[in-house]
């Protein structure tokens, strides 16, 4: 009895001490922040805002390439406005997957759009949208006379969509969502001069245009500018699906084949794919046998002054890690079946062995050989570790268009589950496979 009283007194004293130091409050008041805590919060808020700005609007100086070298802006404005060709109308832009940020549109323009008083077939309207900074992931540069003089791109071009709340392709931004409507190849293929790309690859312009046309919506081939392999041995495009950029907190390696962390890939893309002006170092790319294009062009060690990329990487990283995977829409999956599927995911189907909750990838080095997962090794062989990453599963429902896996080889989630059922001899019944799919849809 005395021991019980003694321990009760100790517990009460500990509770009072915890409260006094602001660690926890019995009446649910928030803990008091120290000066250091407040400093950390202020830093986080500033980094979040700066990273969002970079993700959405920073070109890293890449307009020198897209406008200055490829003259993509001339194709956009057309001969009527001093460029070449017919120009790109809003309707044509939307057709190749470009998106419009409704929050950048003045109220008067929104009203005109609602009442059909805007000619979406007129390239002049595209120029107006660029002046408003309303085209997601694209920045137009204009002179004092409001003439389009160059064009640049941002991270948001491939890794943002809109919610279509105003109209298809027009709505509020959804940062981090893979734009599986975006036909990167078709857009780049509009450039009047693809000579600089041909020179990097060591081929002629018609070959470049053929490769770009082979990609299709929602696809891009980052490794093309490293190894020059435009097609798989079976003749299909070597491009891969654009991945989402949300739900990355706690995830080790980024990209389908695990080239590196989020910051590695941000630097890689900003410098080598977007053609920004920064610093990038990866000695693996000096291997002329594996990466002949990269080695020939010195992509293993890129230096620019001033460096317009490196100072932006920390805040960009912070913002990307802050973007959560979106919750599935209400009614988009069978809740009862999903509950059964979760039991299978953690148990009989053995999915959680690799897709460990809550990140749904492996803590640590989340990589596997092609043989382990039962697919060919073509894409894995294009990366240094010759493996595939265990992709995080949250938000799968947002990027189902184009299929699943790095190359979209599985058209549906059922096809994915069926593949693993056979590969690992799981003996899942058809009903169990359906339940497992419903759980995947619920993540």
C-alpha positions in Angstrom: 0.0 0.0 0.0 2.8 2.4 0.9 4.6 1.5 -2.3 1.5 2.4 -4.3 1.2 5.8 -2.5 5.0 6.4 -3.1 4.8 5.8 -6.9 1.6 7.8 -7.2 3.4 10.7 -5.6 6.4 10.3 -8.0 4.0 10.3 -11.0 2.2 13.4 -9.8 5.6 15.2 -9.3 6.7 14.2 -12.7 3.5 15.5 -14.3 3.9 18.8 -12.5 7.5 19.1 -13.7 6.6 18.3 -17.3 3.9 20.9 -17.2 6.2 23.5 -15.7 8.7 23.1 -18.5 6.0 23.3 -21.2 6.6 19.8 -22.6 3.0 18.7 -22.2 -0.2 20.2 -20.8 -2.9 18.3 -19.0 -5.5 20.8 -20.1 -4.5 20.4 -23.8 -2.9 23.8 -24.1 -0.1 23.9 -26.7 3.5 23.6 -25.4 5.3 26.9 -24.8 7.9 27.6 -27.5 11.4 28.5 -26.6 13.3 31.2 -28.6 15.1 28.5 -30.5 11.7 26.8 -31.3 10.3 30.0 -32.6 13.4 30.5 -34.7 13.0 27.0 -36.2 9.3 27.7 -37.0 10.1 31.0 -38.6 12.9 29.3 -40.7 10.5 26.5 -41.7 7.8 28.9 -42.8 10.3 31.0 -44.8 11.8 28.0 -46.4 8.4 26.6 -47.3 7.4 29.9 -49.0 10.7 30.2 -50.9 10.7 26.6 -52.0 7.1 27.0 -53.3 8.2 30.0 -55.3 11.1 28.2 -56.8 9.1 25.1 -57.6 6.4 27.1 -59.4 8.2 30.0 -61.0 12.0 29.7 -61.1 13.6 29.0 -64.5 17.2 28.8 -63.2 18.1 30.8 -66.3 17.0 28.1 -68.7 15.4 30.6 -71.0 18.8 31.0 -72.5 18.3 27.4 -73.9 14.6 27.2 -74.6 14.3 30.6 -76.1 17.8 31.7 -76.9 18.9 28.4 -78.6 15.8 26.4 -79.5 13.7 29.5 -80.2 10.6 27.8 -78.8 9.0 31.1 -78.1 9.0 31.8 -81.9 6.9 28.8 -82.5 4.5 29.8 -79.6 3.8 33.3 -80.9 3.8 32.4 -84.6 4.6 34.5 -87.6 1.7 36.9 -86.9 3.7 38.2 -83.9 7.2 38.0 -85.3 7.8 34.2 -84.8 7.3 31.3 -87.1 4.4 29.1 -88.2 0.8 29.3 -87.0 1.6 29.9 -83.4 0.2 28.0 -80.4 -3.4 28.7 -79.4 -4.8 28.0 -75.9 -6.7 25.1 -77.3 -3.6 23.6 -78.8 -1.7 24.2 -75.6 -4.3 22.4 -73.5 -4.4 19.6 -76.0 -0.7 18.8 -75.3 -1.3 18.9 -71.6 -0.3 22.4 -70.6 -2.4 23.7 -67.7 -3.7 27.1 -66.7 -3.7 28.5 -63.2 -7.1 30.0 -62.6 -5.8 32.0 -59.6 -3.6 34.0 -62.0 -6.6 35.0 -64.2 -8.3 38.4 -63.5 -11.9 38.2 -62.6 -13.0 39.9 -65.8 -11.1 37.3 -67.9 -12.7 34.5 -65.9 -16.1 35.9 -66.7 -15.3 36.2 -70.4 -14.1 32.6 -70.4 -17.3 31.4 -68.7 -19.4 33.1 -71.3 -17.4 31.9 -74.3 -16.2 35.4 -75.2 -12.5 34.4 -75.5 -11.2 32.9 -78.7 -9.3 29.8 -77.5 -8.1 29.2 -81.1 -6.1 32.5 -81.1 -2.3 32.4 -80.3 -2.7 36.0 -79.1 -4.7 34.7 -76.1 -1.8 32.4 -75.3 0.5 35.4 -75.2 -1.9 37.1 -72.8 -1.9 34.0 -70.6 1.9 34.1 -70.5 1.9 37.8 -69.6 -0.3 36.9 -66.7 2.1 34.1 -65.6 -0.9 31.8 -65.8 0.6 28.8 -67.8 1.7 26.3 -65.2 5.4 25.6 -65.4 6.1 28.1 -68.3 7.4 31.6 -68.1 7.3 34.1 -71.0 9.8 36.9 -71.2 8.6 40.1 -72.8 10.3 43.3 -73.8 9.1 46.9 -73.2 6.8 46.6 -76.2 5.1 43.5 -74.7 6.7 41.3 -77.4 7.6 37.7 -76.4 11.4 37.5 -76.5 12.1 34.1 -74.8 10.6 31.3 -72.9 11.6 29.3 -69.8 10.3 26.3 -67.9 10.0 25.4 -64.2 9.7 22.2 -62.0 5.9 22.7 -62.1 5.7 22.0 -65.8 6.0 18.2 -65.3 5.2 17.9 -61.6 2.0 19.9 -61.3 -1.5 19.7 -62.5 -4.7 21.7 -61.8 -7.9 20.5 -60.3 -10.0 21.3 -63.4 -12.4 23.3 -61.2 -12.9 26.0 -63.8 -12.7 23.9 -67.0 -10.7 20.9 -68.2 -7.0 22.0 -67.9 -7.9 25.2 -66.0 -8.1 25.3 -62.2 -6.2 25.6 -59.0 -2.6 24.3 -58.8 -1.9 20.8 -57.5 1.8 20.9 -56.9 3.6 17.6 -56.9 1.1 15.8 -59.0 2.5 14.1 -62.1 1.2 15.7 -65.2 0.4 12.6 -67.2 -1.4 14.7 -69.9 1.8 16.6 -70.7 3.3 15.7 -74.1 6.8 16.9 -73.5 8.1 15.5 -76.8 5.4 17.3 -78.8 6.1 20.6 -77.1 9.8 20.5 -77.5 9.3 19.3 -81.1 7.7 22.7 -81.9 11.1 24.3 -81.6 12.2 25.8 -85.0 15.8 24.8 -84.2 16.6 21.5 -82.6 20.2 21.7 -83.7 21.6 22.2 -80.2 19.8 19.0 -79.0 21.1 17.1 -82.1 24.6 18.3 -81.3 24.5 17.0 -77.8 23.2 13.6 -78.9 25.4 13.4 -81.9 22.6 12.8 -84.4 20.7 14.9 -87.0 17.5 16.9 -86.4 15.1 14.5 -88.1 16.3 11.8 -85.7 15.7 14.1 -82.7 12.2 14.9 -83.9 11.4 11.2 -84.4 12.5 10.4 -80.9 10.5 13.3 -79.4 7.4 12.1 -81.3 7.8 8.6 -79.8 7.3 9.7 -76.2 3.6 10.5 -76.0 1.7 12.1 -73.1 3.0 11.8 -69.6 6.5 10.6 -70.6 10.0 11.8 -70.6 13.4 10.3 -71.1 16.0 11.8 -68.8 18.6 9.2 -69.5 18.5 9.9 -73.3 20.9 12.8 -72.6 23.3 10.5 -70.8 23.4 7.3 -72.9 21.7 8.2 -76.1 19.4 5.1 -76.0 16.2 6.3 -77.5 14.5 3.0 -77.9 14.3 -0.3 -76.1 15.5 -3.5 -77.8 11.9 -4.4 -78.6 11.5 -1.1 -80.5 9.4 0.7 -77.9 10.3 4.1 -76.6 12.9 4.2 -73.9 11.0 7.1 -72.1 9.5 6.6 -68.7 6.4 8.0 -67.0 6.6 11.3 -65.2 6.5 10.4 -61.5 4.8 12.4 -58.7 6.8 14.7 -56.5 4.6 14.5 -53.4 4.8 12.1 -50.4 8.6 12.1 -50.5 9.3 12.8 -46.8 11.1 9.8 -45.3 11.8 8.3 -48.8 15.5 7.6 -49.4 16.1 7.4 -53.2 14.2 9.4 -55.8 13.3 8.4 -59.4 12.4 5.0 -60.8 16.0 3.7 -60.8 17.3 5.5 -57.7 19.9 7.8 -59.2 20.0 9.7 -55.9 18.1 11.7 -53.3 15.6 14.3 -54.0 18.2 17.0 -53.9 20.5 15.1 -56.3 17.7 14.8 -58.8 16.6 18.4 -58.4 20.2 19.5 -59.3 20.4 16.9 -62.1 17.2 18.1 -63.7 17.7 21.8 -63.2 21.1 21.7 -64.9 21.0 18.8 -67.4 17.3 18.5 -68.4 15.9 22.0 -67.9 19.3 23.5 -68.9 19.5 26.0 -66.1 22.7 27.8 -65.2 24.1 26.1 -62.1 26.5 23.6 -60.6 26.2 19.9 -60.9 28.7 17.1 -60.0 28.3 13.4 -60.5 31.5 11.6 -61.4 29.5 8.5 -62.4 28.6 10.3 -65.6 32.2 10.4 -66.7 32.0 6.7 -67.6 32.1 6.9 -71.4 31.2 3.3 -71.8 27.9 3.6 -69.9 27.1 7.2 -70.4 28.7 8.3 -73.7 26.6 11.4 -74.3 27.1 12.7 -70.7 30.8 12.0 -70.8 31.3 13.6 -74.2 29.5 16.8 -73.1 31.1 17.0 -69.6 27.8 16.5 -67.7 29.7 14.9 -64.8 31.0 18.3 -63.7 28.9 21.4 -64.7 29.9 24.8 -63.6 28.2 28.2 -64.2 28.8 31.7 -62.9 26.6 33.0 -61.5 25.2 29.8 -60.1 21.4 30.2 -60.4 20.5 26.7 -59.2 22.5 25.7 -56.1 21.2 28.5 -53.8 17.6 27.4 -54.5 18.1 23.7 -53.8 17.6 23.7 -49.9 14.3 25.5 -49.9 13.1 23.6 -53.0 13.9 20.3 -51.2 12.1 21.5 -48.0 8.9 22.4 -50.0 8.8 19.1 -51.9 9.1 17.2 -48.6 6.2 19.2 -47.2 3.8 18.2 -50.0 1.8 15.2 -48.7 0.3 12.6 -50.9 -3.4 13.5 -51.5 -6.2 11.6 -50.0 -8.4 9.6 -52.4 -11.8 11.1 -53.2 -14.8 10.0 -51.3 -16.4 7.0 -52.9 -13.5 6.2 -55.1 -12.9 2.8 -53.5 -14.8 0.1 -51.6 -14.0 0.7 -47.9 -14.9 -2.8 -46.7 -12.9 -4.4 -49.5 -10.0 -2.1 -48.7 -10.0 -3.1 -45.1 -9.7 -6.8 -46.1 -7.0 -5.8 -48.6 -5.0 -4.1 -45.9 -4.9 -7.4 -44.0 -3.7 -9.1 -47.2 -1.1 -6.3 -47.9 0.4 -6.8 -44.4 0.1 -10.6 -44.5 -0.5 -13.2 -47.2 0.4 -10.9 -50.1 3.7 -9.8 -48.4 3.5 -6.3 -50.0 4.5 -4.6 -46.7 7.8 -6.5 -46.8 9.1 -3.9 -49.3 6.3 -1.2 -49.2 6.7 -0.5 -45.5 4.0 1.7 -44.0 3.7 4.7 -43.6 6.1 5.7 -46.4 5.2 2.5 -48.3 8.8 2.1 -49.4 11.8 0.6 -47.6 13.6 2.6 -44.9 17.2 2.5 -46.0 18.4 1.5 -49.4 15.1 0.9 -51.2 16.4 -0.8 -54.4 15.8 -4.2 -56.0 17.2 -6.0 -59.1 15.0 -6.6 -62.1 15.1 -10.4 -61.3 13.8 -9.8 -57.8 10.7 -8.0 -59.1 10.2 -10.1 -62.2 10.7 -7.6 -65.0 13.3 -6.9 -67.6 16.4 -4.9 -66.7 16.6 -2.4 -69.6 15.8 0.7 -67.6 17.7 -0.5 -64.5 20.8 -0.9 -66.7 20.7 2.8 -67.6 21.3 3.8 -64.0 24.4 3.4 -61.9 23.0 0.9 -59.4 21.4 -1.4 -62.0 18.2 -1.7 -59.9 14.7 -0.4 -59.5 13.5 1.6 -56.6 10.6 0.5 -54.4 8.2 3.2 -55.3 6.1 4.8 -52.6 2.4 3.9 -53.0 0.5 6.8 -51.5 -1.6 8.7 -54.0 -1.5 6.0 -56.6 -4.9 7.1 -57.8 -3.5 10.4 -59.0 -1.2 9.0 -61.5 -3.0 6.0 -63.0 -3.2 7.5 -66.5 -0.5 5.9 -68.6 -0.2 2.8 -66.5 2.0 1.6 -63.6 5.7 0.9 -63.2 8.4 3.1 -64.7 7.2 2.5 -68.2 3.5 1.9 -67.8 3.8 -1.8 -68.7 0.9 -2.6 -66.4 -2.3 -0.8 -67.5 -4.2 -1.2 -64.2 -3.5 -1.9 -60.5 -5.1 -5.3 -61.0 -2.4 -6.1 -63.6 0.3 -5.1 -61.0 -1.3 -7.4 -58.3 -1.7 -10.2 -60.8 2.0 -9.9 -61.8 3.2 -10.2 -58.2 0.7 -13.0 -57.5 2.3 -15.0 -60.2 5.9 -14.0 -59.7 5.9 -14.7 -55.9 3.5 -17.6 -56.1 1.2 -15.9 -53.5 -1.9 -18.0 -54.4 -4.2 -15.0 -54.0 -7.7 -15.7 -55.2 -9.5 -13.4 -57.6 -11.5 -11.9 -54.7 -8.3 -11.4 -52.7 -6.7 -9.6 -55.6 -9.7 -7.3 -55.9 -9.6 -6.5 -52.2 -5.9 -5.7 -52.5 -6.5 -3.4 -55.4 -9.2 -1.5 -53.4 -6.7 -1.1 -50.6 -4.1 0.3 -53.0 -6.7 2.8 -54.3 -7.4 3.9 -50.7 -3.8 5.0 -50.0 
